[in-house]
Amino acid sequence: MTSTTAATPGAAPVPAPSPSPAPSPAPSNAARVLRLVHEEGPITRAEVTRRTGLNRSTTLALVGELVDRGLLHEDLPTAGAPGTGVGRPSPVVRAAPDVVAAAVTVEVDAVSVALVGLDGTVRSRSVEPQHRPPTPDEAVETVAALLDRLRPTGSGAPGASAPAGLRLVGVGVAVPGTVRVEDGTVQDAPHLGWTDAPLAGPLAERTGLPVRAANDANLGAWAERLAGSGRGVDDLVYLNGGASGIGGGVITAGRPLSGADGYAGELGHTFVAANGIRCHCGAVGCLETEASRDDLATAAGTAPDDLVALAAALAEGRPDVERVVDRQVAALATALRNAIHTVNPTMVVLGGFLGVLLDHVGDRILDDVRAQSMTGTADRLRIVPAALGPDVLVHGAAEIAFGDLLRDPDRIALAVPATPTTRTSDRVDAVGETRTA
């Protein structure tokens, strides 16, 4: 997803929308290696060679270059590890934990910033509770203040909560609403009360960093595909139920489905009930009005954000609560039938209170979906709970912040780490490696 960026600290972001964008250039081999290690690592250098189709000497040179720049680390595997049979062991390549992105989540009750390493580790985080939904300007100022606490300063000293030596590449923002990809404007975030609100541009100007913004559920879908329940699944649908309703995201052929403006995947507004109530979007019978976290929590007598208590209350099996469960399961099954007939996924991942609902009713949702679906469309379908929990948006937002670096490592100027990383490639030549499959 694309948004405005600021080229230099303090410079105003310059949007560059194009009605007929030119095709993106093919990624360089260095970019291919970096993305592979970021998404699939730690991984042996021999496996990098096999997965990219490059020859050994090219892989050796590219990994060495990325190690020298501090983007990758390389180590000999421990004795007895997989792939350490006869012959010289293939070095293990991993993404650098000190190259970080700022992952921002804006919710109705909190604004948070986390620094996430290129290796997927969360290095530090800070949260600012909100007594009411923040305005766009308030959100920008809150993010800037949180980032000041976390980011390394110009002198090389870290912020109050950040480990030393971190190198920050950009900011990714997850928003519970529709976000225009060309400039990071929040077109509509009804739970926040935002309409046509510029976000990426003002935040880039305020922080002097490249900023990208996207719909939170789309980011959650990609995060679950990379590191959660959907790891390695090329066709999946993700639905998350939380304070801002139900958001959805779709992965097809291994890539996020964003649509022309970035609005694809709004499955919370799938039509499920002709006699339903009116949604805040103006329509009647949307999924998020028929399957509501607050309605289920009210029936169960728990706090809306206490999913552990909700699960315990559902386990009691009270008839009045089960009637609400029945209604919500029926609405969810109808929405999933629509999604399955549209994109034909092999997996549906349910997060938030929807994951609690799934755990409570088991295979019932899948059975209901199959009963409503065309023959064959749901034969291979699995419906599973999300695995990343409260960190799903942290990882999703970090991914869009890393986007420029992963597309073209030469575009991001990063200081070389003060402590040089040992190049295993200087100790183990490619010719002598044991090729592992």
N, C-alpha and C positions, 0 to 999 in steps of 0.2 A: 504494500500500500504506500502511496506517495503523499507527502505533505510538504509544506514549506520548510526551508532550513535557513539557518543563519550562517553565512560563510565565515564571519569573524565575530569574536565576542563583541556584543553590543550592537552589531549591525542588524538592521531591520530585515526580516525574512522576505524573500522575493518569490512569490508564487509563480509557477510557470506552467499553467494549464495549457493543454493543447487539444483541440477538438479531434485531431487525427494524429495521435502519437506515433512516432516512428517505432518500429519493432526494437525491442531491447537487444543489444549486442550479445553474442554468445559469451558466457563467462570465461575468463581466462583459466588456464590450468591451475594457477595458484588459487583462484577463487573456488574452483571445484574441490581441490584438496582441503582448503580451509573449511568449507561448508560440510564436507563429508565428515571430517574429524569433529566439528562442532556438533553435528546432529547425531552421529553414530558412535563417537569415541567414548572412552579410549579404544584405540584400534591399532593393530600392528601396521608397520610400514608396508609389509608384504601384502596385507589386506587392502591398504590404500592403492597399491599398484594393481591388484586384481579388480577392485571395484571401479577404478577410474579408467582402466584400459591403457594407462600410460606404461612406458617401459621403466625398468628399474632405475636406470641412471637418471631419467627425468624426475621420477618420484624422489630420488635421493636429493637432487638439486633443489626441487621445490620445497620439500620438507625442511631442508637445511636453511633455505632463504626465510621461510616463515618462522623457524626457530630463532634465527638471528634477529628478526624483527620483534621477537617476544610474543608472537601470536600463537605459537605452538610450543609445547615442551616434548622432549623425546627421552626415553629411558629404556635401559635393558630390562626385559621381563625378569621376574624372580624365578629361581630354579623351580622346576616342576609345574610352572604355569602352562596353560594351553599354548601349543605352538612352539614349545621348547624341546623338541625332540632331537633327532640327529642333525648335525650341522650347526652353524652359527644361528642363534636366535634372532628373530626379527624384532627390532626395537618397537616399543609401544609409543604411539603418538597421541598426545592429548591436548585439548585446547587450554589456553592460558587462563588461569583463574583471576589474574590481576587486570586483565582487560575487561572492563565492566560497562554495562548499560544501566541507566536509571529507569526502573520500571515503575510507572505511576498508575495508581488506580483511584478513580474519583467515584465515590458512592454518596448516597444521600446522607449517610451518617458518619463518614470518615474520608479523609484524603491520606493516601500513604505513598511513600517512595521507598523502593528497595534497590540496592546496587547488586546486580546479578553478573557473575563472571561468565566469560565466554564458554567455560566448561559446565555451566548450569548451576553452579553453587551460588546461594544467596549469601553475599558477604556482609551486608548490614541493611538495616531498615529503620524507618521512623514513621510513626502514624500520628495524625492530628485529628482527634474526634471532632465531629461537627454537630452542633445542637440543632441545626436546620440545614437543608440542602444549600451548598455554597453557590454563589453566583459565579459566572465564568471568571470575572476579574478576581474574585476572592480565591477561586481555585488556583489561578495562576500564581498569585502571591503566596498562597500556602505551599504549593509545590516548590517554588523558589526558596522559601525559608527552610523547608525540609531538606532540600538538596544542599543548601549551604551548610547544614549540619553534617552531611554525609560525604560530600565530594572533597577530593583532595584540593588544597589551595594552590595558588600559583607558585608558592615557595617550595612545593613538594610535600608539605606537611598535610596530613589528612584532616578531615573534619572531625567533629567531636566523637562520632561513632564509627568512622570508617577506618579499616586497616590501612597501614601505610603502604605506599607504592602502587595504589590503584590508578589505572589509566582509563578515563571515562570517554566513551565514544559518542554517546547521544542519549536521547530520552524517548521512551515509548509510553503512550498514554492509553489506558483502557477506559472507555466511556460507556455507560449504559444507555445507549441511544444510537441513532443513525449518524454516521460520520462520513462526510464527503472526502473521498480519498485524495482528490487533486490538491487540496489545500488544508486539510485537517480541520475543517469547519464542522461543528456539531450541528447538523441540520435539525434534529429533534431529539431531545432527551426529556421526555415528559415527566419522569419521576424527579429529575433535577430542576425542571421548569425552564430548560434552555431551548431556545429556538434560534436557528441561524446564528450561532455563537462562534466566532473565531476562537480557536484554542491553540492549535499548533503554532501559528504565527506569533501571537503575543507571548507565548511561553518561550519560543526560540529567541525572541528579542529580549526578553527578561533575563534569560539564563546564558545567552551567547552560545547555545548548543543546538545541534540539529535535533528537531523534534518531529515525531510522527504520532498520529492519533488514529485510533480505530475502534470499532464496536467491540465491547468487551467479550461478547459470546463468540464472535469470530476468532478473537485471540485465544479464548479458552479452547476452542475446537482444535486450533493448531498446536497449542501446548499439550493437550491430551494425546494428539497424534505423535508428537515428537518424544514425549517422556512419560505419558500416562497410560491409561487403559487401552488407548488406541495406537500404541507404539507400533509402527510399521504397517498399520492398516491404511490402505490407499483410498478407501471409499467409506466415509463414516459421517454420521450426523451427531451433533452434540447439542444437548439441551441443558440449560442450567436454570434452576429456580432460586431466586433470592429476593433481596429487598426491593429490587427494581423490576420485579415481574419475572417473566420467562424469556431468556435470550437463546438464540440458536445460531449455530454455525455449521457449515458443510465443508467437508474435504472430499474432492473428487479427483480421481487419477493421481492421488498423492499431492495435490496442491489445493490451497484454500480457494473456495468459490466466493468471489467478492462482488461480481456484477459490474455494470457499467460505472456506477458511482460509489461502490462499496457498500451497498445496502442489502446485498443478498443474505439469506439466512434468517430473516425475521420470522422464525417459526412460532414465536410466541403470539403472533397475530394471524396464525392459521385459523380459518373458520371451522369451528367444531360443533356449534349448537345454534340452531335456528331460533330457539326460544330462550337464548341466553341473555345476559345483561349487557348493557352498553359499555364498551371499553373506552378508556381515555383517548384512544386513537380515533374514536368516532364510529367505529364499526360495532356490530352486535355479534356476540358469541365467539370472541377470540379465545384461544387456548389459555392465555394468562389471566383471563377473568373467570374461566371455568375451572382451572386448576391453579389455585392461589395458595401461596405459602401462609399468608396471614389467616385465610379462612380455615386452613387445616390446623394451624396452631391454636386458633381460637376454639375450635371444636375440641382439640386435645387438652386445652387448658395450659399451654406452655408459652414461653416467650418466643416470638417469631424467629429470633436468631439463635435459639438453643436447639440445635439439631439432635444432640444427644438426648435431651429431655423429650423431644418430639418422638424419637425412635422408641424410647421407653414407654411413652403414653400409647403409641400405636400398638405396641406388643400386648397391652391389656385387652385389646379386642372389644372395647365397649361398642354396643350397637349404634349409638348416636354418632360416634366417630367413624365407624365402619361405613355408615351411609355417606358421609363426606368422602371417604376413601373411594367408595364405589363410583361416585360421580366424577371424581378427579381422574381415576384410572380410565374410565370410559372416554373422557375428553382427551386424555393423553394418547390413548390407543388410536383414536380417530386422527389426531394430528400426525402421529407417526405413520399411519397408513398413507396419508397424503404425501409425506416426505419420501416414503419408500417408493411410491408410484412415480415420483418425480425424479429422484436421483439414484435409486437402487443401491443403497449402501449395504455393506456386509456387517456393519456394526453401528449400534446406537449407544452413545455414552450419555448417561444421565448424572448431572451434578446438583449440588445444593439439596433442597428439600425433595427434589424429584428422585435423587439417589436414595434418600430415606424411604420414600414411597416404594421404590423398586425393591429394596431390601425387605420391606414389610410384606409385599404381595408376591414376591418371587416370580415364577414364570407366567403369572397371570397376564401381565401386560403383553408379553410376547405371544401368548396364546390368542389374546384378543386381536392383536395386530394381524396375525396370520389368518384368523377367521374372517377378517375384512379385506384381505389383500388378494390380488389376482394370483392365480396358480403360478408357482415358481418364483414370484418376486421376493418372498420372504423365507425361502427354504434355507438359505445360508445365513440368515440374519441372527445376530446375537445382540442382546440388550444388556449392558453392563453398567455398574456404577463408576463414576469418575474416580481417578486414583490420586490426583494432585491436591485435592482438598482446597484449603484456603489459599494455597500458593499458585493455583492455576492461572490467575490473571497476572501474577508477578512474572511467571515464565512467558506468558503470551505477550505481554507488553515489552519484555526484554527482547523478544525475537524481532519485533519491528524496529527497535532501536539499533539492533545489530545489522539490519538489512543492508545498509550501504557498505559496511565493511565486508559482509559476506559476498555481496555482488562484485565488489572490486576492492581488494585489500589495499591497492595503491591510492585510493581516493581518500583514505583516512590517514592523516599524519599523526603517528603516535611516537612519543619518545621511547627510545630503546631502554629497556629496564636497566637500572643501575648495576644490578648483579647479573652478569651474562649467564644465559642458560647454556648448560653443557650440551654440545652437539654430539649425540651418540653416533651420528653419521660420520664423525671424524674417527670413531673407534671401530665401527663395524661397516665394512664396505658392502655395497649392494650385491656384488657378485657372489659373495659368500653366504648370503642369507638363505635360510630355509624358506621356500615359498609355501605359504599356508593358504588354504582355501576356506 
